[in-house]
Amino acid sequence: MSMSGGKQVDMVSRNEFIAALNRGRVLLYRCDKCSNIQLATVEFCSRCGSNNLTVVESDGRGRVLTYTILHVPPEGFEGYSPYGWAVIRLDDGINISAFIDIKSSEELPILSKVKITGYDERGIVASIDN
Amino acid sequence: MNKVCVIGTGSTKYGKLNESIVELAVSAAEDAINTANITPKDIQYSIISNVFGVADKQVHLSPVITTNLGIPHVPGLTVESACGSGSIALREGYANVAAGFYDVVLVVGVEKVTHTGTARSTTLFSYCSDFFYEGGSGVTFPGLFASMARAYMYKYEANEEDLALVAVKNHENGMLNPKAHVRKRISVDDVLRSPPVASPLKLLDCCPFSDGASAVILASEEFAKKSGADYIEIIGSGRGASPATLQGRDDITTIPSTRTAAQQAFKQARIEPKDVDFAEVHDCFTIAEIVDIEDLGFFEKGEGVNAVRDGITRLDGELPINPSGGLKSKGHPIGATGVGQVVEVYEQLLGRAGARQVKNAEIALTHNFGATGASCAVHIFRRV
């Protein structure tokens, strides 16, 4: 199990979530009632509706479920184009999506290993996990 | 619930238009009022669907539009549900008439964005995603649907040529629609050779940014009969929702809200997918049309692509999809799209669709969603 931690809190703030991303970690909630795991930005258990949730940490490692290489960027991303964006299945079984710093669609087959590395002007950032 | 009818419709051309957002909306509304054989004084409530009014310096659209129609005392509501705003406005109008609150409701969808340019429009549209996870991490709507396309092609036997066939078909239909934005015949090679936008989607896999407005007049059956106008009946209305992010879905090759909304609408209409004569579906990108026709229940998962290959969804096929040209060719003024689909259905069911007329159409379906399907509404209509 790659998760660690176990602190019961009222609510994880977006800033705390981002601070964890910058440590390469993804904050998750584990439901005290039904053990469901979800991202710590969802404030009630999406399975049973409980708000008795405990924060646990994912180590940010996972695999690419699907991705795209963007050639027509939105404002603020012009300097990075082309770049990747992927939906990632963390090893903990939870999905997250992220900017991926790659230039060619050859570089990222589905099921490639990736790791969350931080949060900056590119949003949530992941890189290939060798 | 009371029966609800569509007694008149109107639409501007879709495209890069010079008129202001208010002029577009009023023009479409005027057409609908005239078609319905009513005067503005008959309207008791108005629902306006719009997303980026701020881009043309006008929000709070409902009172501005009613004032410019000479009915400033008619209350209204402005609806924003991203690209699904139009069908969701229709649903709210439907609910108000069905519940007996009003006998006559004006629904107008309008959008005016092309003057902002591609980069600004792309950015504005990305605000319709869950921005923290998606738009804020650099993904655009072409990128989100490209991610769905890649997942679909990985899971099922489909390739980029299959996606291109959807674009080719919808452009063929749009050639026959005088109000369509992109009236240009294209080939599979044209699509494959068009510039990459978000792999595996290319420029011709994507609908255009469009300006335009569409309007419908909804009425109780009693009023419809008295009006003397030709009318069609709404026999099913369904709503659905999906997680706002792709990451929140167990399966990225399906849109849950489409399935829920369709099931509700079919149940209410007491018909099955095989009873539908044609459908206007949300083809913002080529992959979307394939996913839609499966989720709506017309084809099994993974089979939508065969239906496209076999020509079943062509205008002369067994189940024409997007005879108007769809979002792909007719255009996608996002607030107007869901209302514009009803304009097409009204014209088709009354035999007024000219060169793109679907023969002997009696039952039609509209399907429109917001973002990657976070919001969705499906409606089913019957010729009376």
Interface residues (C-beta under 8 A of the other chain):
Chain A: R14 T41 L65 T66 Y67 T68 I69 L70 H71 V72 P73 P74 E75 G76 F77 E78 Y80 P82 Y83 W85 A86 V87 I88 N95 I96 S97 A98 F99 S105 I110 R122 G123 I124 V125
Chain B: T118 A119 R120 T122 T123 S126 F132 Y133 E134 G135 G136 S137 G138 V139 T140 P142 G143 L144 A146 S147 M148 R150 A151 Y154 P195 P196 V197 A198 S199 P200 L201 T245 L246 Q247 G248 R249 I252
